[in-house]
Amino acid sequence: MAQQENTESPSAPPLVGRDLEVGDVVIVDRKKMKQAQIGAGVGNFMEWYDFGIYGYLAVTITTVFTHGMDESIGLLVTLAGFAVSFIMRPLGGMVLGPLGDKIGRQKILYLTITLMACSTALIGLLPTSHTIGLGALIPLYLLKMIQGFSTGGEFSGVATYVSEFSADKKRGIATSWLNSQSMLGFAAGAGVVAITSTVTTRIWGEDAMLDGGWRIPFLVAIPLGAVVIWFRTRTPETPAFEDEYNKSVTIPPGSIFRRYGLLGIIKNFWPAVLIGCALTAADSSLSYILTSYMPTYLETEVGVTSVGAAVATVPILVLVAAGIPFVARFSDIVGRKPVYLIAIASTLILLIPAFAIVHRGTEWSVYVAMFLIAIPVTGYLSLTASVLPALFPTASRYGGMGLTHNVALSAFGGTAPFFSQGLMQLTGSSYSPAFYAMFFALLALVALFFMKESARRPLVGSVPVVETADEAEALVRDQDRDENLDTSTMPIFLPVNRAH
């Protein structure tokens, strides 16, 4: 077995590495695992619910918050609400991630969902420009900034949280539900907007949404948020975080067992940061083209009505949500890297045909094209929540994910609709969105050569996690022959304070 580095102060006797023992292995508490999955997943659902309702209400919000502006300028001002959210996401990840490594995952996730629920509900209570003029935009932007800040700590937190609760052999399927619920949340947002518009229009007339009906989808965040917060107050801390190292042990600089702040993460784990950014760029650029840009593309380039574009989006997102767990389970069996290769290859092969087919303009061609785009999206999203946390050691995992995921998502995912449209106008090519996503797929291919396989392996900086005592005994018995075990990345030689 690998010899461990000395983690004591120079004057203290060295700590000698040892083999893995049964008492070192964490056995999953199924009840706690289920609580963790539900508590994390419902929060992720709510995050994307908000994105859905704001996006599908953009034209209505423009009317009620920018009264007096030119209509085209007003729409840009409304869409700037997305921009300020994405600007705040990296800041939220950089602040909340390291804080989660310091005080605990559960506490930060309670904070993020509380901020998200309150800010979403408060948007539904804001005065409009008809009441107080264009000054109504100020509280709208402030609340969108709070949402962006909290979102910066949400996905990186829940991915870290569920990963640390999951059995090593099933981490893919266990974490995959997070992105499934993201897609369902976006679809739910679109559905609530459509239902609210239909019902209020029939009862109060054509102007019902402008007269206050637009507030209803935001106010739904009150009961939804209450349920999510209730779940978050009852979710336990992860076993990996609870096994804190004894404070009397001095961890030297550069050790994976040392907790680092933002600069320390960049200095010590910059290869992981770059790999994570490349993978996230491929994931988020194509995902946001599918969820946020295709409705606009269908309307402006293909001639599909706005209602038709929304109707086409929802079933595709539900299909993606249903497919993610199956692909994730496949990655548990064959490995993450082969599934990434399939997702990258399908991006490079299918996107040009998809954009060619959609321009036939028929109903079936729209669904076929959207389905082709959904294939690589499903592959990427099935891996994100299991791969990114595995890039960083336990002591700095939340901070590493908070930095990597949010910076790349904001820079390349949130801007995908803008750059896709800009490239299309610059080049005159309706295939520009496809080329944009294909470029990042090639970057992900390069990153993949440097990424270590993480399927079926313990998280770096943590001990193995299994489902049964028999598995623990078998793992310890066969550890010398198990290529998935590396005790040099496990804190088994450090005194710990076990809180569970």
C-alpha positions in Angstrom: 0.0 0.0 0.0 1.1 3.6 -0.6 3.1 5.4 2.1 1.4 8.5 3.5 3.1 11.9 3.6 3.9 13.4 7.0 1.1 15.6 8.1 2.4 16.5 11.6 4.4 19.6 12.4 8.2 19.2 11.9 8.9 18.6 15.6 6.3 15.9 15.9 7.0 12.2 15.1 5.8 11.2 11.7 2.5 9.5 11.1 3.0 6.2 9.3 0.6 5.1 6.6 -1.4 1.9 7.1 -3.8 -0.4 5.3 -7.5 0.2 5.1 -9.6 -1.3 7.9 -13.3 -2.1 8.1 -13.8 0.6 10.6 -12.5 3.2 8.1 -15.1 2.4 5.5 -18.4 4.4 5.6 -21.6 2.3 5.2 -24.4 4.3 3.6 -27.3 5.0 5.9 -30.2 4.5 3.4 -32.6 6.8 5.3 -30.1 9.6 5.4 -29.2 9.1 1.8 -32.8 9.4 0.7 -33.2 12.5 2.8 -30.1 14.0 1.2 -31.3 13.2 -2.3 -34.8 14.7 -1.7 -33.5 17.7 0.1 -30.9 18.5 -2.5 -33.2 17.7 -5.5 -36.2 19.8 -4.6 -33.9 22.8 -4.2 -32.4 22.2 -7.7 -35.9 21.9 -9.0 -36.8 25.3 -7.6 -33.7 27.0 -9.0 -34.6 26.0 -12.5 -38.3 26.7 -11.9 -37.3 30.4 -11.4 -35.3 30.4 -14.6 -38.3 29.0 -16.5 -40.9 31.5 -15.3 -38.7 34.5 -15.8 -37.7 33.4 -19.3 -41.2 32.6 -20.4 -42.6 35.8 -18.8 -39.9 38.0 -20.4 -42.2 39.8 -22.8 -44.9 40.4 -20.1 -42.2 41.6 -17.6 -41.0 44.0 -20.2 -44.4 45.6 -20.4 -45.0 45.9 -16.7 -41.5 47.0 -15.7 -40.3 49.2 -18.6 -43.5 51.1 -19.4 -42.4 54.2 -21.4 -39.3 52.7 -23.0 -39.0 51.7 -26.6 -40.2 48.1 -26.8 -37.0 46.6 -28.2 -34.9 48.4 -25.6 -37.3 47.3 -22.9 -36.8 43.7 -23.8 -33.1 44.0 -23.6 -33.4 45.7 -20.2 -35.6 42.8 -19.0 -33.2 40.2 -20.4 -30.4 42.0 -18.5 -32.0 40.5 -15.4 -30.5 37.2 -16.6 -27.2 38.9 -17.1 -27.0 40.3 -13.6 -27.9 36.8 -12.2 -25.1 35.2 -14.1 -22.6 37.9 -13.1 -23.4 37.1 -9.5 -23.2 33.3 -9.8 -19.4 33.1 -9.8 -19.3 35.5 -6.8 -21.8 33.3 -4.9 -19.7 30.2 -5.7 -16.5 31.8 -4.6 -18.0 33.0 -1.3 -20.3 30.2 -0.4 -18.2 27.3 -1.7 -15.2 27.8 0.7 -17.6 28.7 3.5 -19.3 25.3 2.9 -16.0 23.6 3.3 -15.5 25.5 6.6 -18.8 25.3 8.3 -20.6 22.5 6.5 -22.5 21.7 3.3 -26.0 21.4 5.0 -25.8 24.9 6.5 -24.9 26.6 3.3 -27.6 24.7 1.3 -30.2 25.9 3.8 -29.0 29.4 3.2 -29.0 29.2 -0.6 -32.5 27.8 -0.9 -33.9 30.4 1.6 -32.4 33.2 -0.4 -33.7 31.7 -3.6 -37.3 31.2 -2.3 -37.6 34.6 -0.7 -36.2 36.6 -3.7 -38.4 34.7 -6.2 -41.5 35.3 -4.1 -40.6 39.0 -3.6 -40.4 39.6 -7.4 -44.1 38.7 -7.4 -44.8 41.5 -4.9 -42.9 44.3 -6.6 -44.5 47.5 -7.7 -44.5 48.0 -11.5 -43.3 50.9 -13.7 -47.0 51.9 -14.0 -46.9 52.6 -10.2 -43.4 54.0 -9.5 -41.9 54.5 -12.9 -38.7 53.0 -14.2 -37.4 52.9 -10.7 -39.2 49.6 -10.4 -36.3 48.0 -12.3 -33.9 48.6 -9.3 -35.5 46.2 -6.8 -36.1 43.7 -9.7 -32.4 43.7 -10.5 -31.4 43.5 -6.8 -33.6 40.5 -6.4 -32.2 38.9 -9.5 -28.7 39.5 -8.1 -29.6 37.8 -4.9 -31.0 34.8 -6.9 -27.7 34.7 -8.9 -25.6 34.8 -5.7 -27.6 32.0 -4.0 -27.6 29.9 -7.2 -23.8 30.1 -7.3 -23.7 28.1 -4.1 -26.7 25.8 -4.9 -25.7 23.4 -7.6 -22.1 23.1 -6.6 -23.3 22.5 -3.0 -25.9 19.9 -3.8 -23.6 18.0 -6.2 -20.9 18.0 -3.5 -23.5 17.0 -0.9 -25.0 14.1 -2.7 -21.7 12.8 -4.0 -20.3 12.6 -0.5 -23.4 10.6 0.6 -23.3 8.2 -2.3 -21.8 4.7 -2.5 -18.8 4.8 -4.7 -20.2 2.2 -7.1 -23.5 4.1 -7.6 -22.4 7.8 -7.4 -23.5 8.4 -11.0 -27.1 7.3 -10.6 -27.3 8.8 -7.1 -26.3 12.3 -8.3 -28.0 12.2 -11.7 -31.4 13.0 -10.2 -30.1 16.6 -9.6 -30.0 17.4 -13.3 -33.1 15.5 -13.9 -34.9 17.7 -11.5 -33.3 20.8 -13.0 -34.9 19.9 -16.4 -38.2 19.2 -14.7 -38.0 22.5 -12.8 -37.5 24.4 -16.1 -40.4 22.5 -17.7 -42.6 23.2 -14.6 -41.8 26.9 -14.9 -42.9 26.9 -18.5 -46.0 24.9 -17.6 -47.1 27.1 -14.7 -46.7 30.2 -16.9 -48.8 28.6 -19.7 -51.5 27.4 -17.3 -51.7 30.8 -15.5 -51.9 32.6 -18.8 -54.7 30.4 -20.1 -56.8 30.4 -16.9 -56.5 34.1 -16.1 -57.2 35.1 -19.7 -60.4 33.1 -19.7 -61.5 34.5 -16.4 -60.4 38.2 -16.6 -59.8 38.8 -20.3 -56.8 39.3 -22.6 -55.0 41.8 -20.3 -55.2 39.5 -17.2 -51.5 38.7 -17.2 -50.5 42.3 -17.5 -53.0 43.3 -14.8 -51.4 41.1 -12.2 -51.6 37.5 -13.5 -47.8 37.6 -14.1 -47.3 37.6 -10.3 -48.9 34.2 -9.7 -46.0 32.0 -11.0 -43.6 34.0 -8.8 -45.8 33.7 -5.7 -46.0 29.9 -6.2 -42.5 30.1 -4.8 -43.9 30.7 -1.4 -45.5 27.3 -0.8 -42.9 25.6 -2.9 -40.1 27.3 -1.0 -41.7 26.4 2.3 -41.6 22.7 1.4 -38.0 22.9 0.1 -36.8 24.7 3.3 -38.6 22.2 5.4 -36.7 19.4 3.7 -33.4 21.3 4.0 -33.8 21.7 7.8 -34.0 17.9 8.1 -31.2 16.9 5.8 -28.1 15.6 7.7 -24.5 16.7 7.2 -22.4 14.4 4.9 -20.3 11.7 6.5 -17.2 13.0 4.7 -17.5 16.4 6.2 -18.4 15.1 9.7 -15.1 13.2 9.8 -13.1 16.3 10.4 -9.5 16.0 11.1 -8.4 16.5 14.7 -7.5 20.2 15.1 -4.2 19.2 16.8 -2.9 17.8 13.6 -0.9 20.2 11.4 -1.5 19.7 7.7 1.4 21.1 5.6 0.9 23.4 2.7 0.2 21.6 -0.6 -1.5 18.6 1.1 -4.9 17.5 -0.3 -6.0 17.1 3.3 -5.6 20.9 3.9 -8.6 23.2 3.6 -7.9 26.0 1.1 -9.6 29.2 0.2 -10.1 30.5 -3.3 -6.5 31.4 -4.1 -5.3 28.2 -2.5 -7.6 26.1 -4.7 -6.4 27.9 -7.8 -2.8 27.4 -6.8 -2.9 23.8 -5.8 -5.7 22.4 -8.0 -5.5 24.5 -11.2 -5.4 21.4 -13.5 -8.7 20.2 -11.9 -10.1 23.7 -12.4 -9.2 23.8 -16.1 -10.5 20.3 -16.7 -13.8 21.2 -14.9 -14.2 24.4 -16.8 -13.7 22.7 -20.2 -16.3 20.0 -19.3 -18.7 22.5 -17.9 -18.4 24.7 -21.0 -19.3 21.8 -23.3 -22.2 20.9 -21.0 -23.6 24.3 -20.4 -23.2 25.8 -23.9 -25.3 23.1 -25.5 -27.7 22.8 -22.5 -28.5 26.5 -22.7 -28.9 26.4 -26.4 -31.5 23.7 -26.0 -33.4 25.2 -23.0 -33.0 29.0 -23.4 -32.1 29.7 -27.1 -34.0 27.1 -29.2 -37.5 28.7 -28.5 -36.2 32.0 -29.8 -34.4 30.3 -32.7 -37.5 28.4 -33.7 -39.6 31.6 -33.6 -37.2 33.9 -35.5 -35.4 31.6 -37.9 -37.9 28.8 -38.6 -41.2 30.6 -38.2 -42.7 28.6 -35.4 -45.1 30.5 -33.2 -44.0 31.4 -29.6 -46.6 29.0 -28.2 -45.4 26.3 -30.6 -41.8 26.8 -29.6 -42.7 26.5 -25.9 -44.8 23.4 -26.5 -41.9 21.8 -28.4 -39.5 22.5 -25.6 -41.4 21.0 -22.7 -41.7 17.3 -23.8 -38.1 17.3 -24.9 -36.9 18.5 -21.5 -39.1 15.8 -19.8 -37.5 13.3 -22.1 -34.0 14.5 -21.1 -34.9 14.4 -17.4 -36.1 10.7 -17.9 -33.0 9.7 -19.8 -30.4 11.2 -17.5 -30.5 8.5 -14.7 -30.2 5.6 -17.2 -27.1 7.1 -18.8 -25.7 7.9 -15.4 -26.1 4.3 -14.3 -24.4 3.2 -17.5 -21.5 5.4 -16.5 -21.3 3.7 -13.2 -20.7 0.4 -15.1 -18.5 1.4 -18.0 -16.9 4.6 -16.5 -17.4 8.4 -16.9 -14.8 8.9 -19.7 -16.5 6.5 -22.2 -19.8 8.3 -21.7 -18.2 11.7 -22.1 -16.7 10.4 -25.4 -20.1 9.4 -26.6 -21.6 12.8 -25.6 -18.8 14.7 -27.3 -19.0 12.5 -30.5 -22.7 12.9 -30.7 -22.3 16.7 -30.4 -19.9 16.7 -33.3 -22.0 14.3 -35.4 -25.6 15.3 -34.7 -25.7 19.0 -34.4 -25.3 20.0 -38.1 -28.0 17.5 -39.2 -30.3 18.7 -36.4 -30.1 22.3 -37.5 -30.5 21.2 -41.2 -33.6 19.2 -40.3 -35.3 22.0 -38.2 -35.4 24.3 -41.2 -37.8 22.0 -43.0 -40.3 23.9 -40.8 -42.7 21.1 -40.2 -43.9 20.0 -36.8 -42.2 16.6 -37.0 -38.9 18.2 -38.2 -38.8 20.5 -35.1 -39.3 17.5 -32.8 -36.7 15.4 -34.6 -34.1 18.2 -34.5 -34.8 18.9 -30.8 -34.4 15.2 -30.0 -31.1 15.0 -31.8 -29.8 18.0 -29.8 -31.2 16.4 -26.6 -29.0 13.2 -27.1 -25.6 14.8 -26.2 -27.3 17.1 -23.7 -28.5 14.0 -21.8 -25.0 12.5 -21.9 -23.4 15.6 -20.5 -26.0 16.2 -17.8 -25.9 12.6 -16.6 -22.2 13.2 -15.6 -21.9 16.7 -14.3 -22.9 16.1 -10.7 -20.7 13.0 -10.3 -17.6 14.1 -12.2 -17.0 17.7 -11.0 -17.0 16.9 -7.3 -14.6 14.0 -7.9 -12.0 16.5 -9.3 -11.4 18.0 -5.9 -10.4 16.6 -2.5 -12.9 16.6 0.3 -11.4 19.5 2.3 -11.7 21.9 -0.7 -14.4 20.2 -2.8 -17.3 22.7 -2.3 -15.0 25.6 -2.9 -13.4 24.0 -6.0 -16.8 23.2 -7.5 -18.2 26.6 -6.6 -15.4 28.3 -8.5 -15.1 25.9 -11.5 -18.7 25.2 -12.3 -20.0 28.8 -11.9 -17.2 30.6 -13.7 -17.5 28.3 -16.7 -21.3 28.2 -16.7 -21.6 32.0 -16.5 -18.9 32.6 -19.1 -19.9 30.0 -21.7 -23.4 28.7 -20.8 -25.3 31.8 -19.8 -23.8 33.7 -22.8 -24.6 30.8 -25.3 -27.8 32.4 -26.6 -26.1 35.8 -26.9 -23.1 34.5 -28.8 -25.1 32.1 -30.9 -27.3 35.0 -32.1 -24.3 37.3 -32.5 -22.4 34.8 -34.6 -25.4 34.1 -36.7 -25.8 37.8 -37.5 -22.1 38.2 -38.1 -21.6 35.2 -40.4 -25.1 34.9 -41.8 -25.0 31.2 -41.1 -28.0 29.6 -39.4 -25.6 26.8 -38.2 -23.7 29.2 -35.9 -25.3 27.8 -32.7 -24.1 24.3 -33.7 -20.6 25.4 -34.4 -20.5 27.3 -31.1 -21.4 24.1 -29.1 -19.1 22.0 -31.2 -16.1 24.2 -30.4 -16.6 23.6 -26.7 -17.1 19.9 -27.3 -13.6 19.8 -28.8 -12.2 21.6 -25.8 -13.8 19.0 -23.6 -12.2 16.2 -25.7 -8.8 17.7 -24.9 -9.6 17.9 -21.2 -10.8 14.3 -21.2 -7.3 13.1 -21.9 -6.1 14.7 -18.7 -9.0 13.6 -16.5 -8.7 10.6 -14.3 -11.5 8.1 -14.3 -13.5 8.5 -11.1 -16.3 5.8 -11.5 -16.3 3.2 -8.7 -13.5 5.0 -6.9 -13.6 6.8 -3.5 -13.7 10.5 -3.7 -10.2 12.1 -3.3 -9.6 12.9 0.3 -12.3 10.5 1.6 -12.5 6.9 2.6 -14.5 4.4 0.6 -18.3 4.5 0.9 -20.3 1.2 0.4 -23.9 0.1 0.9 -23.5 -2.9 3.2 -21.1 -4.3 5.9 -20.4 -7.3 3.7 -19.2 -5.0 1.0 -16.9 -3.2 3.5 -15.4 -6.5 4.6 -14.8 -7.7 1.0 -13.3 -4.3 0.1 -10.8 -4.4 2.9 -10.0 -8.1 2.3 -9.2 -7.5 -1.4 -7.7 -4.0 -1.1 -4.2 -5.1 -2.4 -5.8 -6.3 -5.6 -8.3 -3.5 -6.0 -7.1 -1.0 -8.7 -9.8 1.4 -7.6 -8.3 2.0 -4.2 -5.4 4.4 -3.4 -4.9 4.9 0.3 -2.6 7.8 -0.4 -5.7 9.9 -1.1 -7.5 8.7 2.1 -7.3 10.4 5.5 -7.1 7.0 7.2 -3.8 7.8 9.0 -5.2 11.1 10.5 -6.9 11.4 13.9 -10.5 12.4 13.2 -13.5 13.7 15.3 -16.3 11.4 14.3 -19.6 13.2 14.7 -21.9 10.5 13.3 
